[in-house]
Amino acid sequence: MDAHTLKPAATLAKLARTPFAGESPEYCKAREALVAEEIEFRRHMTRLTEQRRSLPPGPVIEKDYRFKNANGSESGLIELFGRYNALVTYFWMFGPQRERPCPMCTNWLGAVNGNAADIKQRVALKVLGRSPVPRQLAFAQERGWRDLDFVQTIGDDYARDIGSLKSDGSEWPAVTVFKRDGDKVRLFWAAEMTPEMADPGEDPRLAPDVASLWSILDLTPDGRGKDWYPKLSY
């Protein structure tokens, strides 16, 4: 995207029209300023995705991590790619010590399930967990998820190395994207914003926020709220 050829966001914002009549001058002015900011944000996000795609080759994954699929077959990381050159993984908080999975992981995967069939037309998509696949699938069936591919991490090396298994046994979710490079696997991108990087008064989150729950609530008058989180049942 060439910023020099783009029209000013403030100019484009003047083209916006509210769908309902009766707005006050104050609302009109504030709404137009907001649209200009939204245009600038859209452009920044476009630059961000271009910068991500332009990353130089990441480190080769040298360790032979092992995984087990729904058929009980064991494989290495490269086999998870299937026919694709890119592999998107999500490590969710559903280790054997947990009676039920993390509600936020569940919420996120529920949204991904709705898009998984389309995503898998372009890249490999795997959900990784420390629990046996049958246990993960039992919960997936309970939720009505049909398009997610679950994989068990064999041993805890992988979870520890990506920072998802802490020394006290607690887990943390992780989005990690790998790239095939011939017969090798390289890291392409990993979500590296840790809880320590969160701004004051905010929960840890990525940019963009990949959870559709928060993206929708961000459109509302009260936003995300300060003390609400999704639950496994209501």
Order of alpha helices (4+ residues) and beta strands (2+ residues): alpha-alpha-beta-beta-beta-alpha-beta-alpha-beta-alpha-beta-beta-alpha
